[in-house]
């Protein structure tokens, strides 16, 4: 099969389209014929090995432990391994796996769910990580309820575009923060108000929010604290602007310390993809409450360019690789 492979950490130049052996489903695994694969920030981190912190999480100290890139997947079940009970050959699925930039990939059964019927494979492929992360941020970490004022920072990006829609589905009054070129997109997602951060400071307007979901990862906690209500909750979703060691994740590490001395709550989110949350996300999609935003579609051979495009920060929503 054809796959996007790398032997060393580095920029997109280290990625190569190669012919490699097709995997076989082991116990508890599902072999998926890949139709599309989402491109998210985690792919860039695993490609570069940055921040160095991720190498300590088992992804490979000196080189990638899994040489094939890609994590989000949508496709058709080709075969199942021993012990698999929920899925069968021919099922259309979406979920997560390591190595989805390939014609076939093996995934754990617990990380796959039935593809929403009203989505294309390209739309479904961009939902598993970004959509589930947004769901867990809104529901589990933010505990968003009807009538609350919610601020989504990075509202025009992958996680942010899902978070705006999910928070609205939960009955919140949502304000999205984004750049000028993404204002109309965020408004179309259902945001009640949109702040263009290049023209105004959301923390200086006097509005205080019950929940702030920061998916952009580049503002000091002291700034976010000023925009938060006296008993509000701040949820930090990753980090992108720190140094090579921690890459911005130091904000999430420091967040619990802020909570010790305040009635406000500060939380760092580490999402976990499960079939139960994939099914919950699929229900929102099939109900019409959530619609994945796909900016550009690339071919498998163009996967390096897709990663570069995403990292430049210009994409409206998500980027996808069609297999």
Buried (B, 14 or more C-beta within 10 A) or exposed (E): BBBBBBEEBEEBEBBEBBEBEBBEBEEBBBBBBBBBBBBBBBBBBBBBBBBBBBBEEEBBEEBBEBBBBBBBBBBBBBBBBEEBEBBEEEBBBBBBBBBBBBBBBBBBBBBBBBBBEEBBBBBBBBBBBBBBBBBBBBBBBBBBEEEBBBBBBBBBBBBBBBBBBBBBBBEBBBBBBBBEEBBEBBBEBBBBBBBBBEEEEBBEEEBBBBBBBBBBBEBEBEEBBEBBBEEBBBBBBBBBEBEEEBBBBBBBEEBEEBBEEEEBBBBBBEBEBBBEBBEBBBEBBEEEBBBBBBBBBBEBEBBBBBBBBBBEEEBBBBBBBBB
